[in-house]
């Protein structure tokens, strides 16, 4: 049995900051999909998203949210120290342009909440950090001062103008690893920092990696998870150009596994976990939230533009997770699907689930939260694992927002918009990324062996 | 750790495509750098170690596939093909694992220029401003619909995986050095755990991409002696020792957070234990001369053991995510072809942490 257990969780989601508001919203079957407000998206083909409810995730917002999180948590010297670091650092981050990428603030807040939730302190700062982060945010307007030709620029970038352009230190693109560096600095971590960048599978891979490190004895505690935001002109624009998002600018834009589905809807946010060796956690007097029981990863090796139609690699990822966890298909009580709501993904995943679970799939509840929060890209796997924890905490399985008429091409048992009350002991979460990277993780209800 | 067989390698660097003889060239220490060529118009006068002319596409399909690739992805794909052919795995990828250290996104910069150009409009005062609405209306149309596949960092791995048809365990690690060592470590662990029986591991990157060059210049690395480079290095690892060119005996990552690099180096060498004394070759992969000096602390201990110490960056500059992998491959060349018995490759990248790989000619001590 795997010894890797989750002892803390932090979430920044389109429902707001904090894991409780995320779970409350899912438990109520709510959807956070609404028109984008953090930038002027009016001329983009798709203008709906699961957007964290803040227009400008700047230093003031970060400090305010961090203070609110710390107030909600146990107040002690360690808490005060963490808050003090943010109070001190946030203004300079702002000035240096580090917060121009929203996912930086999201990652910091989610990590803070997870750290507090796990009741960690100075004795734990040797922890590894395994964070999945999305693509750099492109800061296209920064190029303007470098363009030659005056009022009618000829469009050539003259890099010799850069030193005198008066641009912030973070310019042209936000570096991938800003968020991981800031999280490590704020928490005072001295262990290795690993950044996963495997697109939609990255968040799950980061959690899998943490569990592996624990199992191998390489680490006894890992802060892991993911943060992403593509809600910016180039991020949204690039996705629109790919044709992935639904062309309907409606709140029900994303309808996973529904006959009328026509694309995904973008989302943003962060989910961070503390993963520890079970003995360490129990020795600290902490009750784990779940056990990371099994995991598996595969690649399609097929096409950039589509998943492999037979779903075989996706099936193998699920089977690998079952095998590692020494579980049979019948042991799994719920699947949190990748379920993007695109025409291609959903039937391929459904086929893979049927092939992996056989007859057990007839009654195995499956849902996707992407209709409610959007596709969080690199953060999706981690956010969806956070959603899975609700199954153990509240005996409630998340519903599938906007799913009303199951596509016959998706012959699985899909939970509709209303969450399903059920007590399950093991849940599986799928993440299938652009480029064909597949990851499946199984969480098990933690029970004392005493 | 049970030694893992290396049954092939693929490398692309300023030396060109191929790895045999690479170690000798690194040992000879001649810096292969010249004023920026392809990117010369972006940053004139910068000395770099660029990859030269690339092999032509072998088919129309490959030419189309290259159109979707960033520079880094293309370098990885070429190195990936090379290592697959050498290992005899081409066309038989199956559940091959693939773990790669990748850098920042580097989509075709001419396309980015075109997008920005199309998104500019005059404000009421006649001054050009970037207009998000105009970006949506016109700027987006300046790029290929599949441009996103050039920008996504993971596609440095995925394009190669698609080309070779690999379907096993995998991960892309963002790397300014350490992430690449992590990629090798995960490949080794996957083999040890039986998750796969064969795996590719390495790194690919280009430090001469205009935005990357701008960043490292702004952060002061060039002024401190870093010579930007590009390349890709990939090892083929196998649970089957048949045809082994060498073996990975150990690997490690050492965080420098909260301690000096010198102390971190001490901790790293302590972690490697007897491998340090056993080494007859040490390949250092520092980001530049000041870092080389910091690593010399360990060098003095190694000098007492009589190991030959070479500096990859002194010959090939620093190719960010690709640098550690190129160091491994230079060491492999010395192990496989030049009589080295036990090599220690120590890398120190811009991320500030240390990585180490131990490589030996034989599978057992």
Interface residues (C-beta under 8 A of the other chain):
Chain A: X39 X40 X41 X42 X43 X44 X45 X133 X135 X136 X138 X140 X141 X143 X144 X147 X150 X151 X152 X153 X154 X155 X156 X157 X159 X162 X169 X171 X172 X173 X175 X176 X177 X184 X188 X189 X190 X191 X192 X193 X194 X195 X196 X197 X198 X199 X202 X205 X209 X212 X216 X233 X234 X237 X238 X239 X240 X241 X242 X243 X296 X297 X298 X299 X300 X301 X302 X303 X304 X305 X312 X313 X316 X320 X433 X434 X435 X436 X437
Chain B: X42 X43 X68 X93 X95 X98 X102 X104 X105 X109 X112 X113 X114 X115 X116 X117 X119 X120 X122 X126 X127 X128 X129 X130 X132 X133 X134 X135 X136 X137 X139 X140 X143 X145 X146 X147 X148 X149 X151 X152 X153 X154 X155 X157 X158 X159 X161 X162 X164 X165 X166 X167 X168 X169 X170 X171 X172 X173 X174 X175 X176 X178 X179 X182 X186 X189 X195 X210 X211 X214 X215 X218 X253 X254 X255 X257 X258 X259 X351 X353
